[in-house]
Amino acid sequence: CSESSSVPVDADEVPYTVENIPLATLKARKKVELRAQFEAGGQSLVSAYAPSERETWAEQAKAAEEYVANPSDEHPYLEAMCRTGETVADLATLILTNRGALQTASAALIKVRRKHEADIDAASTADDVIALDVSSGWPF
């Protein structure tokens, strides 16, 4: 690709000229920018929780599902997490509700990422790639 275009390189939007940069390289750079946007969105979903807690989410969901399947059984993991006055049923419901909300929100992020990625892949010129705004369309 031997096209010449102007693209912002930093927050001050100082233009520089794109000359003889292969289209594949421009696309790869745009995908790095896209991944950063996607990661920022993903972090916004979970940043209120410590990584050590997030690492337990799958186990929490499994325990909540086990409670729903067999509420009369013992559920020591959930019982240990209950606040004073909170029932295991309430906690299990909260865990599964939160999981559902996270899945819905992450699916929305993935949808936008996939759209931008398809746009990058479909771009046929340097100008097409440069014109793509991968910071747009995110649900939050």
N, C-alpha and C positions, 0 to 999 in steps of 0.2 A: 504494500500500500504506500503510495508516494504522495498522498494528499497532505496538505498543510492546513492546520486548523488552530484556533486559539481556544485554550481551556484554562479555567482557574486552577491554580495549584495549591493555594492555601486559603485561609479564612479571609485574607485581604483581597482575594480574587485577582492576584497579579497574573496577567496572561503570559503564556509562553507558546512557542510555536511547535506544533507536532509535525516533524518532517521525517519521512522514511522510517517511522516506527511501525513494525508489522501489526496488522489488524489483530492478530492473535494476542500480541502483547498488550494492546489497548484493551481488548476484551478481558484479559487476565487481570489487569489493573482495576477495571471497573468491577469485576467480581470480588476483588479484595475489598473495595469500597462497599459493595453490597453486603458482604459478610459482616463488616463492621456495623452497618446499620441493623442487620438482623440480630447480631449479638447484643447490641444496645437495647433493642426491643425485648429480647429474651431476658436480659438482666433486669429490665424494668418490671417484669412479672415476678421475679423471685428475690429481688434485692432486699426486701424487708426481712428475709429469713437468713439465718446463718447457714453457711455451707454444711456444717455438721448436722443441722436439722434437715436440710434438703436431702442429704444422703439417706435419711430414714423414710422418706416419703413413700417409696415403693413398699417397704415393710409395714408402714402405717396403713396404707391402702389394703394390703393383703389382710392385715388383722381386722380392719373394718369390714371387709367382705366376709371374712370368717364369722364375725359377729352377726352380720345380717343373715348368713346361712344357718347359724346355730346360736341364737341369742341366749339360750339357757346354759350353754357351756361356759367354762371358765375362760376369761380373756385377760390374763395378767398384764400383758403389754398395754392394752388400752386402759385397764384399771389404773395402772401406774401413771398414765398420762392425764387422767381426769383431774380437773380442778375440784376444789371443795364444792359440793353441791351439784356437780355435773354428773350426769349418768353416762354409762358406757354407750347407751343408745344415742344420746346427744352427740357424744364425741365421734362415734362411728359415722353418723349422719354428716357432721361437719367435715370430717376427713374426706368422705366420698363427694360431698358437694364441692369442696375446694379442688379436689382432683378433676372433677368435671369442668369447673371454671378454668383451671389451668390448661386442660386439654383444648377447650374451645378457644382460648386466647392464643395458645401456641399454634393451633391450626390456622388461625387468622394470620399470624406472622408468617407461617410457612407458605401460605397461599400467595402473599405479597412477594416473598422472596422468590418463589417459583416463577411468578409472572415477570419480575425484573430479570431473572436469569434467562428466561425464554426470550425476552426482548434483547438482551445482550447477545445471545446466541444467534438471533435473527439479524442483527445489525450487519450490514454489508459494506459500510464505509467507516472511516475514522470519524467523520462528522456525525454519523448515526450513533456511534458509541459515545462520543463526547456529549451529544445532546441528551442522552439518557440521564434522568434524575432519579437515582436509586434512593434518594432520601424522601421521596414522595410516596403517598399511598399507604403508609403504615397505620394500623388501627389505633395506635396510641403513641 
